[in-house]
Amino acid sequence: MAESIDSVRARAEERDEQVKALVAERGRAGRLQREVEALAALYPVGSEKPSLFATLIGVKDIFHVDGLPTVAGSALPAEVLGGTEAACVTALKELGALVLGKTVTTEFAYFEPGPTRNPHNLAHTPGGSSSGSAAAVAAGYCPLALGTQTVGSVIRPAAFCGVIGFKPSYGRVSTQGILYYSPSVDTVGFFARTIEMTLLASSILCDGWRSIDIWHRPVLGVPEGPYLNQATVEGWEAFSQEVRVLEEAGFTVKRVPLFNDIEAINTRHTQLITGEVAREHAERFGQYSSLYRPRTAALVREGQSIDDTAIDAARSGRELLRVQIEEEMAAHGIDLWISPAARGSAPKGIESTGDPVMNLPWTHAGLPALSLPAGRALNGLPLGLQCVAALGADEELLEWGSELQKALDDD
């Protein structure tokens, strides 16, 4: 076990000189060796092992992890950002997982990017804000990594990096022990190479996870209208092809107008998270504003001008949107919505992490979302299919997602 983990770590650190998915850590090899030895002492040869025994995981650097500093991609002193270990990290460790390391995040999970590059093409972004977590899984460093989503920070980088990304229903995974961006929408999610690992992680981390058997294929809904028009031409064409593949595989697809007010939804969500991030950073920004990078500082200052009444109205809009979406699902017999996981493939350069607009309305409504690898763009980079279920139907989403993945893989 120790030899295997050490070799994986060594390969990851060697490749990470280019990919830069991991936060630099002095003494990583020694720390992991000690943790391996402690794990082996708990579970000697011949004993029954827990479900994540010796599984390496990556942890986005806005989660607190015992023994590792949290700096959230910023220049602020680590002691200012410290806290008790995140509940989800502890839960994974208790079942035998070992933290390979902190993964790079954009500054405070906003748009100021870190140094991470897309493992499929180093000239392109991996997406964000969970940049390092997506890249670490895609590069083969670890089979599971934690991230968060406030707009599209799990689903989009999963699509850009060609891995599975899962954002559970809002509130199903504890956010205790993370640095908040926007408490009203922040959701812990994760990246994995397989649906099986996604299901295992979900069963551990999602509150009240149910064991279910599903005997029917999902009816798929395509949300037609101005929302889909936000995709690039290539993104739209790729999505249309994915829909044809699913129809040919026997899935029923219904095209239903939805989000005709997408601009208003986008504005409302942006106002909500901008107002909340300013309040989350009020004390720190007052003391350390000079250490914030330009776009993050501008975001906080903009949020300071948004009053509580506007924030409360934006929060109320979340419930209204969720009801609207689920009413359309009931009226048309839709089990899952499908749409592009991003506007197109990962943009060139690492100055931007890409546009999260294809993820925004689902996140605003708090619905569970899954990104499945879905072919390649003309430039050879991965594309993703976004699948969304009703609130609380996370179990059904992953079971149906497995069926969809098989159909897409068989094409």
C-alpha positions in Angstrom: 0.0 0.0 0.0 2.7 2.5 1.0 4.7 1.8 -2.1 1.7 2.2 -4.4 0.6 5.5 -2.8 4.2 6.8 -2.8 4.5 6.0 -6.5 1.2 7.7 -7.4 2.3 10.8 -5.4 5.6 10.9 -7.1 4.1 10.6 -10.6 1.5 13.3 -9.7 4.1 15.7 -8.4 6.3 15.1 -11.4 3.4 15.8 -13.9 2.2 18.7 -11.7 5.2 20.7 -12.6 3.2 21.4 -15.8 -0.5 20.9 -14.8 -0.2 22.8 -11.5 -3.3 21.3 -10.0 -1.9 20.9 -6.5 -1.1 23.6 -4.0 2.6 23.3 -3.2 3.2 21.5 0.1 6.5 21.0 1.8 6.9 17.5 3.2 4.0 16.0 1.3 5.8 12.6 1.0 6.6 12.4 4.7 3.0 13.4 5.7 1.5 10.8 3.4 3.9 8.1 4.7 2.9 8.8 8.3 -0.8 8.7 7.3 -0.4 5.4 5.5 1.4 3.9 8.5 -1.4 5.1 10.8 -4.0 3.6 8.4 -2.2 0.3 8.2 -2.1 0.1 12.0 -5.8 0.6 12.2 -6.5 -2.0 9.5 -3.8 -4.7 9.6 -3.5 -7.3 6.9 -6.5 -9.6 6.9 -8.9 -7.2 8.5 -12.0 -5.8 6.9 -11.2 -2.5 5.2 -13.5 0.5 4.9 -14.9 1.5 1.5 -12.3 4.2 0.8 -9.3 2.4 2.3 -6.1 4.1 1.0 -8.0 6.1 -1.7 -6.2 9.4 -2.5 -8.5 12.4 -2.7 -7.9 16.0 -3.7 -9.5 18.8 -1.6 -10.2 22.3 -3.0 -8.3 24.9 -1.0 -11.4 26.5 0.5 -12.0 23.4 2.6 -10.2 23.2 6.0 -8.1 20.1 6.4 -6.3 19.3 9.6 -2.6 19.9 9.3 -2.8 21.8 6.0 -3.2 25.6 5.6 -6.1 27.2 3.8 -5.3 30.2 1.6 -8.1 29.9 -1.0 -5.8 31.0 -3.9 -5.2 34.3 -2.2 -2.3 36.3 -0.7 -3.9 36.6 2.7 -2.2 35.1 5.7 -3.2 31.5 6.3 -3.9 32.2 10.0 -6.6 34.7 9.0 -8.5 32.0 7.0 -8.0 29.0 9.4 -10.8 26.9 10.8 -11.8 23.4 11.9 -11.6 20.5 9.4 -14.5 20.4 7.0 -17.2 17.8 7.9 -17.1 16.2 4.4 -13.3 15.8 4.6 -13.5 14.1 8.0 -16.3 11.8 6.7 -14.1 10.6 3.8 -11.0 10.2 6.0 -13.0 8.1 8.5 -13.6 5.7 5.7 -10.0 5.4 4.9 -9.4 8.2 2.4 -6.0 9.9 2.4 -5.7 13.6 1.3 -3.2 13.7 -1.5 -3.2 17.5 -1.1 -5.0 20.7 -1.4 -6.1 21.6 -5.0 -5.8 25.0 -6.6 -8.8 27.3 -6.6 -9.4 30.6 -8.1 -9.1 33.4 -5.5 -11.9 32.8 -3.0 -13.7 30.7 -5.6 -14.3 33.7 -7.9 -12.8 34.4 -11.4 -9.2 35.3 -10.5 -7.5 32.1 -11.8 -4.7 30.1 -10.3 -1.9 28.6 -12.4 -3.7 25.3 -13.2 -3.8 24.1 -16.8 -6.0 21.7 -18.6 -4.4 18.2 -18.6 -5.7 17.6 -22.1 -4.0 20.7 -23.5 -1.8 22.8 -21.3 -2.6 25.9 -23.4 -6.2 25.8 -22.2 -8.0 26.5 -19.0 -9.3 23.6 -16.8 -12.3 25.8 -15.8 -13.0 27.0 -12.3 -13.3 27.8 -9.6 -12.6 24.2 -8.7 -9.7 24.2 -11.2 -7.2 22.0 -9.4 -9.8 19.4 -8.4 -11.0 18.8 -11.9 -7.5 18.8 -13.3 -6.2 16.4 -10.6 -8.8 13.8 -11.4 -8.4 14.2 -15.2 -4.6 13.9 -14.9 -4.9 10.7 -12.9 -3.6 11.9 -9.6 -6.6 10.7 -7.6 -10.0 9.1 -8.4 -12.0 11.6 -6.3 -11.7 15.3 -5.5 -13.8 17.8 -3.7 -15.0 21.1 -5.1 -17.8 23.6 -4.6 -20.3 25.3 -6.9 -21.7 28.8 -6.6 -22.5 29.2 -10.3 -20.8 26.5 -12.4 -17.6 25.7 -10.5 -18.1 21.9 -10.6 -20.0 21.1 -13.7 -18.1 23.4 -16.1 -14.5 22.3 -15.1 -15.7 18.7 -15.1 -16.8 19.2 -18.7 -13.6 21.0 -19.7 -11.4 18.3 -18.2 -13.5 15.3 -19.4 -14.4 13.8 -16.0 -17.6 13.3 -14.1 -18.8 16.2 -12.0 -21.6 16.1 -9.5 -23.3 19.0 -7.7 -25.9 17.6 -5.3 -29.1 19.3 -4.3 -28.5 22.4 -2.3 -28.1 21.5 1.4 -27.6 17.8 1.0 -23.8 17.9 1.8 -22.6 19.7 4.9 -20.7 23.0 4.2 -19.3 23.1 7.7 -15.6 23.9 7.5 -15.5 25.7 4.1 -14.9 29.3 3.3 -18.2 30.6 1.9 -18.7 32.6 -1.3 -22.5 32.8 -1.1 -24.1 30.7 1.7 -27.5 30.8 0.0 -26.2 28.7 -3.0 -22.8 27.3 -2.2 -22.9 23.5 -2.6 -20.2 20.9 -2.0 -19.7 18.7 -5.1 -17.1 16.4 -6.4 -15.2 15.1 -9.4 -14.6 11.4 -10.2 -13.4 9.2 -13.1 -16.4 6.8 -12.8 -20.0 6.9 -11.9 -19.3 4.1 -9.4 -17.0 6.4 -7.4 -19.5 9.2 -7.7 -22.2 7.0 -6.2 -19.9 5.9 -3.4 -18.9 9.4 -2.5 -22.5 10.5 -2.7 -23.7 7.7 -0.4 -21.1 8.9 2.2 -21.5 12.7 1.9 -25.2 13.3 1.0 -27.5 13.5 3.9 -30.1 10.8 4.0 -28.8 8.9 0.9 -31.3 6.3 -0.3 -30.7 2.9 -1.9 -33.1 2.8 -4.8 -34.0 0.6 -7.8 -35.3 2.3 -10.9 -37.1 0.3 -13.5 -37.8 2.8 -16.2 -35.7 5.0 -18.5 -35.8 8.7 -17.8 -37.8 11.0 -20.1 -35.4 13.8 -21.1 -36.3 17.4 -21.4 -34.5 19.9 -23.6 -35.0 23.5 -22.3 -35.5 25.3 -25.5 -35.3 29.1 -25.9 -32.8 31.9 -25.0 -31.1 29.8 -22.4 -29.8 27.3 -24.9 -28.9 30.2 -27.3 -26.1 31.1 -24.8 -24.1 28.1 -26.1 -21.5 28.7 -28.8 -22.3 27.4 -32.3 -19.9 24.4 -31.7 -21.4 23.8 -28.3 -24.9 23.8 -29.7 -24.0 21.5 -32.6 -22.3 19.1 -30.2 -25.3 19.1 -27.9 -27.7 18.4 -30.8 -25.6 15.4 -31.8 -25.7 14.1 -28.2 -29.5 14.4 -28.2 -29.6 12.5 -31.5 -27.4 9.7 -29.9 -29.7 9.4 -26.9 -32.8 9.3 -29.1 -31.3 6.6 -31.3 -30.5 4.7 -28.1 -34.2 4.7 -27.2 -34.5 7.6 -24.8 -37.6 9.8 -25.1 -36.7 13.4 -25.5 -39.2 16.3 -25.2 -38.4 19.8 -26.2 -40.0 22.3 -23.8 -39.6 26.1 -23.7 -37.9 27.1 -20.5 -36.0 30.1 -19.0 -37.5 32.7 -21.4 -36.4 35.2 -18.7 -32.9 33.9 -18.6 -31.3 37.4 -18.5 -33.4 38.3 -15.4 -32.4 35.0 -13.8 -28.7 35.6 -14.5 -28.9 39.1 -13.1 -30.8 38.0 -10.0 -28.3 35.2 -9.2 -25.3 37.5 -9.8 -26.8 40.1 -7.5 -27.4 37.5 -4.8 -23.9 36.0 -4.8 -22.2 39.4 -5.1 -24.1 40.8 -2.2 -23.4 37.8 -0.1 -19.7 37.5 -0.9 -19.2 41.1 0.3 -20.8 40.3 3.6 -18.7 37.1 4.0 -15.5 39.2 3.4 -16.5 42.3 5.3 -14.1 42.0 8.2 -11.2 40.5 6.2 -11.6 43.0 3.3 -11.6 45.9 5.7 -8.2 44.8 7.0 -6.5 43.2 4.0 -8.1 44.8 0.9 -4.7 45.6 -0.6 -3.9 41.8 -0.7 -7.0 41.0 -2.8 -6.5 40.7 -6.6 -8.2 43.3 -8.7 -11.3 41.4 -9.9 -12.0 39.9 -6.5 -11.6 43.3 -4.8 -14.0 44.9 -7.4 -16.5 42.1 -6.7 -16.5 42.8 -3.0 -16.8 46.5 -3.5 -19.7 46.0 -5.9 -21.4 43.7 -3.3 -21.1 46.4 -0.7 -23.5 48.5 -2.7 -26.2 45.9 -2.8 -28.6 46.3 0.1 -30.3 43.6 2.2 -33.7 44.1 0.5 -32.3 43.3 -2.9 -30.5 40.2 -1.5 -33.6 39.0 0.2 -35.6 39.4 -3.0 -33.0 37.5 -4.9 -33.1 34.7 -2.4 -36.9 34.5 -2.7 -36.5 34.2 -6.5 -34.6 30.9 -6.0 -37.7 29.1 -4.7 -39.9 30.6 -7.4 -37.6 29.4 -10.1 -37.4 25.9 -8.6 -41.2 25.7 -8.5 -41.4 26.8 -12.1 -38.9 24.2 -13.3 -40.6 21.4 -11.4 -44.0 22.4 -12.6 -42.8 22.1 -16.2 -41.3 18.7 -15.4 -44.6 17.5 -14.0 -46.7 18.9 -16.8 -44.6 17.3 -19.5 -43.6 14.1 -17.7 -39.9 15.0 -17.6 -37.5 13.1 -15.3 -34.2 14.9 -16.3 -33.3 18.1 -18.1 -30.3 17.8 -20.4 -28.2 20.7 -21.8 -24.6 21.6 -22.6 -22.4 21.5 -19.5 -20.6 24.6 -20.8 -21.0 27.0 -23.7 -18.4 25.1 -25.6 -15.0 23.5 -25.0 -12.4 25.0 -22.7 -11.2 28.4 -23.9 -7.5 28.9 -24.8 -5.4 30.6 -22.2 -5.6 30.5 -18.4 -6.5 34.1 -17.8 -10.2 33.1 -17.8 -11.9 30.0 -16.5 -14.8 30.2 -19.0 -18.4 31.3 -18.8 -20.7 29.5 -16.3 -24.0 30.7 -17.8 -25.1 27.2 -18.8 -25.0 26.1 -15.1 -26.4 29.2 -13.5 -30.2 28.7 -13.5 -29.9 25.2 -12.2 -27.6 26.3 -9.4 -29.9 29.2 -8.6 -32.8 26.8 -8.2 -30.7 24.5 -6.0 -31.2 21.4 -8.2 -28.8 18.5 -8.5 -26.7 18.5 -11.6 -24.4 16.0 -13.2 -21.8 16.5 -15.9 -21.0 13.5 -18.1 -18.1 13.3 -20.6 -19.7 13.6 -24.0 -17.2 13.4 -26.9 -14.7 15.9 -28.1 -14.7 19.4 -29.8 -13.0 20.0 -33.1 -9.9 21.1 -31.2 -9.8 17.7 -29.5 -10.8 19.0 -26.0 -13.5 17.3 -24.0 -17.2 18.3 -24.0 -19.8 17.5 -21.3 -23.5 16.8 -21.1 -25.3 18.4 -18.1 -28.1 16.5 -16.6 -30.4 18.0 -13.9 -33.1 16.4 -11.7 -35.7 17.7 -9.3 -34.7 18.8 -5.9 -33.8 15.8 -3.7 -33.7 13.4 -6.6 -29.9 13.0 -6.5 -30.1 9.2 -6.2 -32.3 9.0 -9.4 -30.0 11.4 -11.2 -26.9 9.3 -10.7 -28.7 6.0 -11.5 -30.1 7.5 -14.7 -26.8 9.2 -15.4 -25.2 5.8 -15.5 -27.6 4.8 -18.3 -26.9 8.0 -20.2 -23.2 7.5 -19.9 -23.4 4.0 -21.4 -25.3 5.4 -24.4 -22.9 8.2 -24.9 -19.9 5.8 -24.6 -21.4 3.4 -27.1 -21.7 6.0 -29.8 
